[in-house]
Structures are given as C-alpha cells and as structure tokens.
C-alpha cells in the first residue's frame, strides 16, 4: 500500500491511499470492509466496481484506490503524482 500526500500538490483531497488486491473477490472484500468500518457520513462517493478491476472510495480528506495489479500498473497513479511525498506501508503476514 502506498500513501501519497497530495495536500501540497492538489486541492481536491489530502491523500491518495493506493492498494492492490490479488483477485476480484479480494478487491470486493477490501472495499466492503472499508465501507463498513468508516463512518458513512464521511463517504462522498464510489467509482468503479470490483468486476472492472478497480474501486475508488472518496472520503473527502482521502481517496482510497483499490486495484488489481495490472490495472494499478496501467493507471500509474504513483507516476502521475510523482511530485507528492509518498510512504509505502508494508502489510503484515
């Protein structure tokens, strides 16, 4: 998972959180779990569907992008927003 701090380079959000799911069922499960755990009043929108290989969840201060590997590579958000400071977060086994 990568967190891009966009507050220095954009005005529409403070952070992009970008993660990769290994499969369509995992992508769907991640999106559903995030939606369950975060307050609904802060959820501003959703784009994409698990079957389309990506989902975006907009929470205002941050936007979560969940991709399948090939789709993440195609969109290259880390490359597009290379001016933003970033931090890679390793998942625990």
N, C-alpha and C positions, 0 to 999 in steps of 0.2 A: 504494500500500500504506500502511496506517495501523497503527501500533503503539500500543496502549493499555496503559498501565502500571496494572494492576489491584491491585497489591500493597497500595496504600493504601485500597482500597475493597472488596476481596474476599479470601477466604481460600483459594479453591479453585485459583487459579493466579496467577502474577505478571504475565503478559502475554497479551493477545489480539493476534494478528497477523491483519489483515484485508486480503485482496486480492481483486481482481476479475479474472476470466478473460473473454476476449472471446467464447468459444464453449465448447460442451461438450467437444470434443476438447482444447482448451487447458486447461480445468479438470482433466480427467483427467490430462493430461501434467504439470501442476504437482504434483498430488497424488502421482503415481507418482515423480516426480523427488525430491521431498522425502523420501518413504519410502525411496528408495534411498540418499540421501546422509546421513540422520541415523541414529544408532545404534538398532537395533531394540530394545535393552534399555530404552530410554527411551520407546518408543512405548506409550502406555497404552490407546489406543483410537481408533476411527474411527467417524464417524457420517455418514450421507448417502451419496449416490452421484453420480457425475458426471451421470447422466441426470436426477437430481432437482434440478439446478441449484445444488447446494452440497455441499461436503465439509468436515468438521471433522476435524482430526488433533490428538489430545491427546498432548502430550509432558510433561505434569506442570507444569513451570515455565512453559510457554507452550502456548497453544492456537492453532492455525492454522485460520482460517476462509477458505475459498475459495468465492466466489460468482460467479454470472452477474450482470450489472448489475441487472436488475430484482429479483432475489432479495435482493441486498445492500440495495437501497433498501427493500424490503418489511420486512426484519428490523431495519434501522436500528440496528445494534449501537453505532455511534458516538453515536447519540442516547440510547440506553438507558443507556450507560455514560459519559455526558457529564461526570460528576464525576472520571473518571480522566484523568490527564495523557496527552496524545497527541502523536505525532510522525508527520508524513506523510513517506514516503520516495518520492521520485520515481524511476522506472525510467529506466535509460539507454537511448537509442535503439539 
